[in-house]
Amino acid sequence: MNADHSPRAEVVIDLGAIRDNLGLLASRAAASGAETMAIVKADGYGHGALPVARAAVRAGATWLGTCSLAEALDLRDAGITTRLFSWLDTPDVDFTPGVERDVDFSVSSLAELERVSSAAAGAGKPARVHLKIDTGLSRNGCPPYAWPDLVKAAADDPRIDVVAMWSHLACADEPGHPSIDAQAERFADAYEIARGVGLNPLRHLANSAATLTRPDLHFDLVRPGIAMYGLNPVPQAEKLTPAMTLRSSVVLTKRIQPGESVSYGHTWTAERDTTLALVPVGYADGVPRTLSGRMSVWLDGRRRPVAGRVCMDQLVVDCGDHEPALGAEVVLFGSGARGEPTATEWADTIGTIDYEIVTGMYRPRVRRRYLGEDDG
Ligand SMILES: *Cc1c(COP(=O)(O)O)cnc(C)c1O
């Protein structure tokens, strides 16, 4: 199948854009002596963890990060040999296969340390651990009052190889927010305590926003996610290219007269004779129903409004006196380069973040196609 077929619902991922975006982030990191861990959790933010991981490694990432061990092992199964880090699982997950297959683990508590340590015993080799200090996000991570005991226990355990210490920022997407410096200060205190028990861990703290705005917080490793996918977490302009496009096709057109209404609830009524184009994509394919009445699509060289409600499997475009061809391409969102809507615009319209829009495209019914797999 080539690019000219008429998809029902198709996500196109531009791996060249991912390489360019990651390359930019990695060069920022390298300028302050840091390596780059590309974050590919949640199936690469809906872009496909494996192709994204390969693109990121090719563009300079020396680490990959996933949320769960299962996500990390999927990458190992697919032949990824890059350093892998995973940070969140439930207490019943057996870490042994992770230790065996060189997945680094985050540890936030003595209980977690104990579990990783017994996995190391089972695997017959030390476990690589990144101790997580909670510097103020109050999510996972070890609270400062428990940190001295945790670093001591980790330092004393011969089955534990403390590779790094790390934390995560709460408000990095609001440059200048006072919590950023406050978290950095607690991070520095925690580092001193770790040094005090003889550890010499790598440090990592920066997500995409901090990678772009706070070189002083790059330390040894940065952990960008969203910016690699081309979505900018900070207001200032960076040369990032959104990698994901959602497209569909026109499957039916019809003329309607003034006074005729469209879609469930008849929330939209034609004021003049107009041509409607039916597009077979809906909220089951990741188009939020809350965009009803507030969205347009890119069709035949311009934006055209969606008439009435977004349904589960379909939506209807008001084309005025234009008659699109059957099979004509409909771009729901893309990079914005041609004037089409973007995931960021969708998010702004419905009051969420673009992370949720693209991650929500992780859907079995929506086909994925990759561009730029071979070049570069
Ligand atoms: C998701 C995540 C990141 C990446 O954050 P972005 O804002 O997408 O750059 C980094 N670190 C941790 C711990 C995360 O959960």
The ligand as a Gaussian input file, in Angstrom:
#p B3LYP/6-31G(d) Opt

LIG

0 1
 C        6.764000      10.669000      31.116000
 C        7.998000      10.925000      31.874000
 C        9.064000      11.669000      31.319000
 C        8.943000      12.423000      30.015000
 O        8.173000      13.578000      30.232000
 P        7.874000      14.602000      29.033000
 O        7.149000      15.713000      29.682000
 O        7.012000      13.859000      28.063000
 O        9.180000      14.979000      28.459000
 C       10.249000      11.728000      32.024000
 N       10.379000      11.121000      33.212000
 C        9.364000      10.434000      33.793000
 C        9.564000       9.807000      35.112000
 C        8.141000      10.322000      33.157000
 O        7.137000       9.662000      33.739000

